[in-house]
Amino acid sequence: MKDITKKYTNGEVTIVWVPDKCIHSGICFRGLGEVFDPQRKPWIVPEAATTEQIVNQVKKCPSGALSYYMNSDT
């Protein structure tokens, strides 16, 4: 399998998604559907919510497929 990592940013925070880790629990979609929508391309739109909302939702990912970093830290 390919080692794929995708990144999506709203300017303040960058969401990191590793598809191979994803267990498709749906927690991200059910918790913050305006940002995480698997029916949409791209499926992550970080501009659709506040940075705080994104961070709080990403922290709930059970598989670790979603993570984040603050752009000011890089």
C-alpha positions as CSV (number, residue, x, y, z in Angstrom):
1,M,0.0,0.0,0.0
2,K,1.0,3.6,-0.6
3,D,2.0,5.7,2.4
4,I,-0.5,8.5,1.8
5,T,-0.9,11.6,4.0
6,K,-3.2,14.5,3.0
7,K,-3.2,17.9,4.6
8,Y,-5.9,20.5,4.6
9,T,-5.6,24.0,6.2
10,N,-7.7,27.0,7.1
11,G,-4.6,29.2,7.6
12,E,-4.5,28.7,11.4
13,V,-4.7,24.9,11.7
14,T,-3.7,22.1,9.4
15,I,-5.7,18.8,9.5
16,V,-3.6,15.8,8.7
17,W,-5.3,12.7,7.3
18,V,-3.7,9.3,6.9
19,P,-6.2,7.2,5.0
20,D,-4.5,3.8,5.8
21,K,-5.2,4.4,9.5
22,C,-8.9,5.4,9.0
23,I,-11.4,2.9,10.4
24,H,-14.4,4.9,9.1
25,S,-16.1,5.3,12.4
26,G,-17.9,8.4,11.2
27,I,-17.2,10.3,14.4
28,C,-15.7,13.2,12.4
29,F,-18.6,13.4,10.0
30,R,-21.3,13.1,12.7
31,G,-19.6,15.6,14.9
32,L,-18.6,18.3,12.3
33,G,-20.3,17.5,9.0
34,E,-19.7,20.9,7.6
35,V,-16.0,20.2,7.6
36,F,-15.9,16.4,7.2
37,D,-18.1,15.0,4.4
38,P,-17.1,11.8,2.7
39,Q,-19.6,12.5,-0.1
40,R,-17.7,15.7,-1.1
41,K,-14.4,16.2,-2.9
42,P,-12.3,17.2,-1.2
43,W,-13.9,15.6,1.8
44,I,-12.3,17.9,4.3
45,V,-13.1,21.6,4.1
46,P,-11.4,23.3,7.1
47,E,-12.7,26.8,6.2
48,A,-16.2,25.6,7.1
49,A,-15.7,25.8,10.9
50,T,-13.6,27.6,13.5
51,T,-10.1,26.3,14.4
52,E,-11.4,25.5,17.9
53,Q,-14.2,23.4,16.5
54,I,-11.8,21.5,14.2
55,V,-9.3,20.8,17.0
56,N,-12.0,19.5,19.3
57,Q,-13.4,17.2,16.7
58,V,-10.0,15.9,15.4
59,K,-9.1,15.0,19.0
60,K,-12.1,12.5,19.0
61,C,-10.7,10.4,16.1
62,P,-10.4,6.9,17.5
63,S,-7.9,5.6,15.0
64,G,-5.5,8.5,14.9
65,A,-6.1,8.9,11.2
66,L,-6.9,12.5,11.8
67,S,-4.5,14.8,13.6
68,Y,-3.7,18.4,13.5
69,Y,-1.0,21.0,14.0
70,M,-1.2,24.7,14.5
71,N,0.4,26.6,11.7
72,S,2.0,29.1,14.1
73,D,4.0,26.2,15.6
74,T,5.8,25.4,12.3
